[in-house]
């Protein structure tokens, strides 16, 4: 179901998504540190001064204060407005594709969860169980919100997602006698499988591997690190690939099959 609102509504949807992104920034920063995501309110990470509401307006506040804390003048990472803008655009994309429906709300919750997981994985190379395990249960309800999904599809997706990566990790350990894939990736793909089904798991793993390979090469070139064992988190690539499937899966699969 497509949705084609006017510019005012589009702007409102984007800004709503950016506000969600502001909250996701809090989650990304606090969850790995096992801090409350509700209390206390936002504060400067350098001087800990609480931020008034007018300095918490997504994207706009960052531009007005020129990327520096109003109180201690410490630089504020560009990643904060980036995540706000990213979430805003993803919110727009979800609503444009699925309309204002429960399906869109479900996919928006899933997308927001992937954003949090991806940036935590980038920062700490972990995917917290406090997100992925409840995520498997919560997003295992896809058959309720997504018309194309059945209960069997959801269960098969969870089993395929977790099972495939578990077998890959087990075989790698048996051959190399060292861990090549964290348990967080296994739980993440199980969570993704609940949303995209077993067919989507294959696409996500394949596309995620391609994106991860390309990303690894780019990172090694930019950082001039030639170590083939450079640890690059897989979570962001699995997340990106799953969203690619949700938005463009069928056209990409048909294009690929036509090539063969």
C-alpha positions as a printed Julia matrix, in Angstrom:
260×3 Matrix{Float64}:
  0.0     0.0     0.0
  1.65    3.23   -1.16
  1.13    6.6     0.44
  1.5     9.91   -1.39
  0.93   12.88    0.96
  1.76   16.52    0.29
  4.99   18.25    1.25
  3.68   19.45    4.63
  2.75   15.94    5.72
  6.03   14.56    4.37
  7.93   17.15    6.43
  5.92   16.24    9.52
  6.62   12.52    9.03
 10.33   13.21    8.57
 10.49   15.4    11.67
  8.61   12.77   13.69
 11.17   10.2    12.54
 14.01   12.57   13.44
 12.54   12.89   16.96
 12.53    9.11   17.16
 16.16    9.21   16.01
 16.97   11.56   18.89
 15.63    8.94   21.28
 17.59    6.23   19.47
 20.77    8.25   20.1
 20.02    7.97   23.82
 19.49    4.21   23.5
 22.71    3.72   21.54
 24.72    5.61   24.14
 23.12    4.26   27.32
 22.15    0.64   26.7
 25.74   -0.69   26.41
 26.57    1.2    29.62
 23.5    -0.35   31.3
 22.03    3.05   32.07
 18.37    4.01   32.07
 17.11    5.29   28.73
 14.41    7.32   30.49
 16.12    9.1    33.37
 17.96   11.45   33.64
 17.21   13.63   30.64
 19.65   14.48   27.87
 22.89   16.17   28.91
 26.2    17.17   27.37
 28.42   14.06   27.38
 31.43   16.22   28.28
 30.22   18.61   31.04
 27.02   16.7    31.97
 24.96   19.9    31.92
 21.26   19.05   31.33
 20.07   20.26   27.95
 16.94   22.43   27.81
 14.24   21.43   25.35
 15.2    24.09   22.83
 18.65   22.53   22.49
 17.1    19.11   21.87
 15.31   19.87   18.62
 16.54   17.21   16.15
 19.06   18.41   13.56
 18.06   22.08   13.89
 19.63   22.53   17.34
 22.89   21.01   16.13
 23.04   23.5    13.26
 22.18   26.49   15.45
 24.84   25.7    18.06
 27.32   24.86   15.27
 28.08   21.42   16.6
 29.35   22.57   19.98
 27.97   22.45   23.5
 26.42   25.78   24.44
 27.82   25.47   27.99
 31.37   24.07   27.7
 32.01   24.56   23.96
 33.03   20.92   23.57
 32.5    19.55   20.03
 29.42   17.37   19.58
 29.71   14.4    17.25
 28.15   14.81   13.82
 26.75   11.31   14.31
 23.91   12.62   16.48
 22.19   14.62   13.71
 23.17   11.92   11.22
 21.2     9.27   13.14
 18.3    11.7    13.52
 18.27   12.37    9.76
 18.73    8.67    8.94
 15.78    7.72   11.13
 13.73   10.52    9.6
 14.36    9.26    6.07
 13.72    5.64    7.08
 10.43    6.68    8.68
  9.47    8.44    5.46
 10.39    5.37    3.43
  8.31    3.05    5.62
  5.23    5.3     5.52
  5.56    5.91    1.79
  5.65    2.17    1.11
  3.14    0.86    3.65
  0.94    3.87    4.35
 -0.35    4.81    7.77
 -1.1     1.26    8.86
 -0.25   -1.21   11.6
  2.11   -2.83    9.11
  4.02    0.43    8.82
  4.13    0.8    12.6
  5.51   -2.73   12.91
  8.2    -2.12   10.29
  9.08    1.23   11.85
  9.65   -0.44   15.23
 11.79   -3.08   13.51
 13.77   -0.44   11.61
 14.4     1.61   14.76
 15.64   -1.52   16.53
 18.05   -2.23   13.69
 19.43    1.32   13.86
 20.15    0.93   17.59
 21.71   -2.52   17.12
 23.87   -1.38   14.19
 25.45    1.6    15.92
 26.0    -0.27   19.18
 27.72   -3.0    17.16
 29.88   -0.38   15.43
 30.89    1.17   18.75
 31.34   -1.91   20.94
 31.22   -4.89   18.55
 28.41   -6.39   20.6
 24.7    -6.87   20.06
 23.1    -6.71   23.53
 20.85   -9.63   24.45
 18.54   -7.11   26.11
 17.6    -6.01   22.58
 17.92   -9.12   20.42
 16.22  -11.69   22.66
 13.05   -9.64   23.3
 13.27   -8.67   19.63
 12.92  -12.31   18.57
  9.71  -12.56   20.59
  8.29   -9.15   19.66
  9.05   -9.33   15.95
  8.01  -12.95   15.91
  4.53  -11.45   15.75
  5.1   -10.45   12.11
  2.33  -12.79   10.96
 -0.14  -10.58   12.87
  0.92   -7.3    11.24
  2.29   -8.27    7.82
 -0.33   -9.74    5.47
  2.25  -11.69    3.43
  3.59  -13.49    6.51
  2.08  -16.59    8.07
  2.81  -18.15   11.45
  4.77  -20.91    9.7
  6.81  -18.33    7.75
  7.71  -16.54   10.97
  8.76  -19.65   12.88
 10.68  -20.98    9.88
 12.42  -17.61    9.51
 13.51  -17.55   13.15
 14.77  -21.13   12.95
 16.55  -20.56    9.64
 18.11  -17.26   10.72
 19.46  -18.56   14.0
 20.26  -22.03   12.7
 22.26  -21.08    9.62
 24.6   -18.7    11.42
 24.95  -21.09   14.34
 26.1   -23.83   11.97
 28.49  -21.42   10.22
 29.96  -20.35   13.57
 30.24  -23.96   14.73
 32.0   -25.11   11.55
 34.39  -22.14   11.69
 35.26  -22.95   15.28
 35.81  -26.63   14.46
 38.17  -25.73   11.62
 39.98  -22.67   13.01
 39.61  -23.39   16.76
 38.61  -19.77   17.29
 35.4   -17.78   17.21
 34.67  -16.21   13.84
 31.17  -14.98   14.55
 29.62  -13.72   17.76
 26.43  -15.05   19.27
 24.9   -11.61   18.82
 24.89  -12.0    15.05
 23.12  -15.36   15.4
 20.36  -13.86   17.55
 20.12  -10.83   15.26
 19.52  -12.97   12.17
 16.98  -15.02   14.12
 15.16  -11.77   14.94
 15.37  -10.67   11.31
 14.12  -14.07   10.19
 10.95  -13.6    12.21
 10.19  -10.51   10.11
 11.3   -11.58    6.62
 10.68  -15.34    6.75
 13.0   -18.11    5.62
 13.2   -16.77    2.06
 14.24  -13.37    3.33
 16.91  -14.96    5.54
 18.72  -16.31    2.47
 18.59  -12.91    0.79
 19.7   -11.11    3.96
 22.66  -13.41    4.53
 23.79  -13.25    0.91
 23.34   -9.49    0.51
 24.78   -8.83    3.98
 27.89  -10.82    3.09
 28.34   -8.84   -0.13
 27.84   -5.53    1.68
 30.18   -6.64    4.45
 32.9    -7.63    1.98
 32.62   -4.34    0.12
 32.54   -2.4     3.39
 35.57   -4.27    4.72
 37.58   -3.48    1.6
 36.64    0.2     1.77
 37.52    0.39    5.48
 40.91   -1.26    4.91
 41.66    1.16    2.08
 40.61    4.24    4.04
 42.4     3.18    7.24
 45.34    1.64    5.38
 45.06   -1.47    7.52
 45.96   -4.51    5.49
 45.22   -7.04    8.21
 42.76   -9.55    6.77
 41.66  -10.38   10.35
 40.49   -6.83   10.98
 37.31   -7.18   13.04
 34.4    -5.53   11.27
 30.96   -5.8    12.88
 28.53   -7.85   10.77
 25.36   -6.55   12.44
 25.08   -3.3    10.43
 25.39   -5.2     7.14
 22.78   -7.79    8.13
 20.5    -4.94    9.19
 20.98   -3.05    5.92
 20.41   -6.21    3.89
 17.17   -7.02    5.73
 15.83   -3.52    5.01
 16.9    -3.93    1.4
 14.78   -7.08    1.27
 11.75   -5.42    2.84
 11.81   -2.49    0.42
 13.23   -4.01   -2.77
 13.52   -7.77   -2.23
 11.29   -9.07   -5.01
 12.61   -6.78   -7.8
 16.22   -7.58   -6.86
 15.55  -11.33   -6.75
 13.76  -11.24  -10.11
 16.6    -9.21  -11.62
 19.15  -11.68  -10.32
 17.2   -14.71  -11.6
 16.91  -13.11  -15.04
 20.68  -12.74  -15.13
 21.0   -16.48  -14.59
